Amino acid sequence: MKTVSYKKLKKLLIDKDMTKKDLCSHFSPTTVSKLWKDEFVSMDVLRQLCELLDCDICDIMSFIDTPE
């Protein structure tokens, strides 16, 4: 089974000198919370993130194996 990880997003935010609070000015607190908890978000949110950060989807997320 695979689950999503947004570690890359967190690292990219550090590189771009952005904070979780900065994301809240573009996305709802619920969405940001889901990202921080490595929960699934919509493809539209991912697209908006990529546009905001000028990156590709593989720069903000990955799938990792989890024990079944």
N, C-alpha and C positions, 0 to 999 in steps of 0.2 A: 504494500500500500504506500502511496505517496502523499505527502502533505506539502503545503506551501511554506516558504521561508522568505522573509523580507529583510534578511541581514544585509543584503547588497544595497537596499534602499537606505538603510540606516547609515551605512558607510558612505554612500553617495551624498547624503545630507551633510555629513561631517565635512566631506571634501568641498562641498559648495557653501560651507559655513551657514547652514540652515538648521533650524530646530523643529521639534515636533510642533511647537506653537506656530511656526511659520506655515506648516502644512494646514493647521486649523483655520488659517485665513483663506484657504482655497477649498477645503473639504470639510464636511461635517465632523464634529467630534467623534461621532459613532464610527465613521469610516476610518479616521486616524487611529482610533482605538483598535479596530479590527486589524489594521496594518501592524500595529505594535504587538498584537497578540498572535501574529502569524495566522490569521484567519482569512478565508476567501473573501475577496471583494469582486465587484463586477468588472467586466472587461472595459467598460466605459471609464471607470475610476483609474484603471491601469493606463489607459490611453491618455487621460488627462494628466496623470503623473508624469508620463513620458514627455508630454508636451511641455509641462512646467519645468522639468529638469533637463530638457533637451537631451534625452537619452533613448535607448531602446529598452524594450521590456526585459531582456536578459540582463540589463544593468541594474534592475531593481528587485528582481525576484528569481527564485529557483525552486525546484521541487526536490524534496529530500525523501529518502526511504524511511519509513517508520515500521516498527515491528507490528505484526498483525495480531 
